Amino acid sequence: MRRNDCAADVVFRGGRVLTVDRDFTVASAVAVTGERIRAVGSDESVGELIGPDTRVIELGGRAVLPGINDAHLHLALFGLSSPPFSVDLSGVRSVAALGEALTKGSAGLADGEWLIGGGWRETTIAEFAPGARGPHREHLDAVTGPRPAVLNHVSLHSVLANTAALRVAGIDRDTADPAGGRIVRDADGEPTGLLLESAAGLVTRHRPRLPERRRLDAIASAMRTLNALGITSVTDPVVWPELLRDYLSLHREDRMTVRVNTLLHWDWPSPSTSSDGIRTALGYAGLSSGLGDDWLRVGGVKLFADGVPGNRTAWLNQPYPEGGSGGLVTAGATEEARYAELLDIIDQVHRHRLQIQIHVTGDRAADAAIDGIVRAQRADPWPRARHALIHGTLLSEESLPRLAEYGIGVITSSLMKTYTRASMEPVIGADRWERTFPAAALLAAGVAVADSSDAPCFFPDWRRGLATFAGAGFPGRNGETAVLPPERRLGREQAIRLWTGAGAYFEHAEDRKGALQRGKLADLVVLAQDPLTTDPESLPGLTPVLTMVGGRIVFDAAAPG
């Protein structure tokens, strides 16, 4: 590597450099020295930094974006949800096909090793659909036999366990539902194997841990998959102590190719959190937001307020069509007790100067979370907290000005809008479905917004998110093509910001990344097409050809092999 202080290490020129700065300036060239951007400008001005050892990459009119920052992506779970660690059930359409997939997936397992699968959804398996019997352990028992098997729902908010797994966990007709969860039972009171929310943890905590090397390899492999998509930063929203150690191991071994902002959650795999549990965890943690470096940081704490609409566990102001309104998943025997518990938990985390990002899908849950953050900020102001709601699937109109007033952001999930209509519309009704994930209304109200994939719930394809925001078609409930109405769409520049600079903002890192500007980290992706001019229906086909993180090329489509 050259040591000439006047020359850059790498120069990209002859392209469309979308800086995503305040004015969304478009340049033609960018220079990189070490880990940071040296200059951005015209081919002529940046060309002055080319020396004899400078690598010059001719863009040939291709576009350059800041590295994609997915603001809510379960990185480790994404890696571990892929073969050979988990059987992919996303394409399964019948119980027969489910059995075939599980038989194939168990072929290489050692004696005593659990069979893990994931990605199934009740709307695509005929025997699981509304009006049919529904998911049942007997659907698994015939092919899994005495081997414990656990299948994660695509939402990660429920699992289907076979009889062997229930036995290992000691779950029978007399087992009580845990706080914030439910053991689904048949007409005779026997567990069906379907475990909702925190009840899933009754089984999953008994699964033998994978060896450390396999866990690290799974995460590193997931990072490479993300690099090929142009993703350079993520916020992992559920990081338990063992996982934090795994990230530290990857960092020490210099194996990280994606920057990771972590949100701590000490109760995983249960979403339910108690005030006493948080008090104990915070008492031992001794840390606050911002601990770490540019590769691995503690961003804050992930909390759960409610569940998900598909489980009828999202807390709604108006009941579900078939009755019931869901509820909070915090500890407490009554609705009032759970509400008080949520507010106390928020207050504790806030006072420890840890950013709060809180899962809410129902409008009533969102109102409760906002109540807690507002109360905490009034009692102990922390202007730079940047607390946020995660998903914000359903938000009351009254909540938007409160979010803006108190600086509470929303991490939206455009891919849920893209892919979940068939499963969500029958549950919450067509009118409420149309109002889900209101990114445009939030931005218009002055609320900070970043977008995300929530992988592995959905493949982390930010391009599909751009397309949905731009008005491209997405699958409707009955196979038709649906599109966002014009008032719910975003301009291209807005949408791109939601996948770049907005994520950096929520990490308190906008001074270091999220835009292509002198002095910022050299995180970027080169695309074969320009996302500003590509028609909406073609946006999912944007082709990453090179990804750089901190001045190091981590993906190059032209590289051999």
Beta strands, then each sheet from edge to edge (+ up, - down):
strand 1: 10-13
strand 2: 16-18
strand 3: 26-27
strand 4: 29-33
strand 5: 36-41
strand 6: 55-58
strand 7: 63-66
strand 8: 68-70
strand 9: 87-88
strand 10: 115-120
strand 11: 149-153
strand 12: 158-161
strand 13: 181-185
strand 14: 191-197
strand 15: 231-239
strand 16: 259-264
strand 17: 296-304
strand 18: 355-360
strand 19: 388-391
strand 20: 409-412
strand 21: 449-451
strand 22: 474-475
strand 23: 481-482
strand 24: 524-527
strand 25: 544-549
strand 26: 552-556
sheet 1: 5+ 4- 1+ 6+
sheet 2: 3+ 2- 7- 24+ 25- 26+
sheet 3: 8+ 15+ 16+ 17+ 18+ 19+ 20+ 21+
sheet 4: 9+ 10+ 11+ 12- 14+ 13-
sheet 5: 22+ 23-
end
